[in-house]
Amino acid sequence: MGKKPEVQAAGAQGGKTICGAEGCKTSDHRFGFCSEHYEQFKFGLIKKDGKPVSDYEKKFGHYEAFKRRVAQKAA
């Protein structure tokens, strides 16, 4: 019997996988996203397929406020 063909991850290019978010060409880091888009995925801004959620603008405002609060605590 023949070998099973290897299955490449979505966004794979020459053995290297790229971020699954729409328009991002950075190499992936976790769960198929770069570190920035993985954080946005965890926050609920983008779906597993890399597309933005329907209420992206509203959630993005909350995400930016969250990032500012975290930055102030670190300083």
N, C-alpha and C positions, 0 to 999 in steps of 0.2 A: 504494500500500500504506500501511497505517496505521503509526503510531509504535509502538514496543515499549513496554509499560508499564514504568515504573521499579520496580525491586525494592528494597524497604527492608530493612535489616538487622533481624535478630531483636531485638525490644525497642525498635524505633523508635517514637517518639511525636512527631508533628508536625515531622519533619526532624531531631530530636535523638535520639540513641540513648542508651539507658541500659545500665548494667552487666548482664551476662548471668548473674551469680550469683543464686541463689535468694534472693528477698526484698530485694535491694539496689536502691535507686531512684536511686543516684548516676549521673551521666553517665559514659559509658565513656571510657577513656583509651587502652588498648592491647589489641588483639585482642578487643575486645568486653567488657572488664572494666575496672572502676575500678582505680586504682593499688594499693589494698590487696588486692583480689581477684586482680589480675594476679600479684602476688607470691605469693599462696597457690596460684594455678594453676601457676606455675613450680615451686613447692615440692612439688606433687603432692597438694594437699589437695582441690582441686576439679577436675572434668573439664571438657572443652570446652563441654559443654551447661550448665555452671553448677551441677551437682549435686555434692554431696560424695562422695568415694570411700568404699568399703566400710570401710576401716580409718582413717577420719577421726580418731577420738579418739587413736589411737596416734601418727599423723603430726602431729596438732596439738600434742601434747606436745613432739615434736622441734622443731617450728616455733617454739614459744614459747622453748625453750632457745636456739635459734639467734638469735632476736631479742634475747634478753638478752645473749648473747656479743657481738653486733654493737654493741649499745648501750654495753657496757663498753669496747670498743675505741675507740669514738668519744669517750668522756669523758676 
